[in-house]
Amino acid sequence: MNVFLLGFPAVMTAAILIYRVARRHPAEPYRLLGLRVVTGGLLYAAIGPLIGLAVVPLVVKIPDSLQNLEGVWAAYLLGGLPALCCGMTAGALKRSAPSWPVFAAVCGAGALYGFVFMLQLTGVDRLRSISDSLQIGALPGLVAAIAGSLLFLGVRPKKAPATN
């Protein structure tokens, strides 16, 4: 097991938190930033693994034993840390006004965290491991991050200006 890959999501989340604290708006209190980070982490950790569990059977064949309560347990065991880190990243990057760049960064972080976390479980010695990590880590992480970001960040397209 590669400890560097296991700790990568946590280190990246900590780096984003430090960046956000250093570059916060003077009118934004630390308490609000902390509340956003905790709320985002809890929301993503609650819904992310379940959404990932729904996506995984679409790309790979999983055993029947993982399609019941054991599958939910495995989803939270394997997807809980990447989802928590993605939610904390979303909380740290959340602004008062929704923006597409933040949405894209959070979704990219979700895919990256899922990929790296699964890569350390599948192994880094073969090309097949990278493909497996993309299928069971990055894709479910991306879909869960999109769903969580739509709920948490509330990104909506801009309305076109009215023409007369």
Salt bridges, closest charged atoms under 4 A:
GLU28 OE1 - ARG20 NH2 3.11
GLU28 OE2 - ARG36 NH1 2.99
ASP132 OD1 - ARG128 NE 3.68
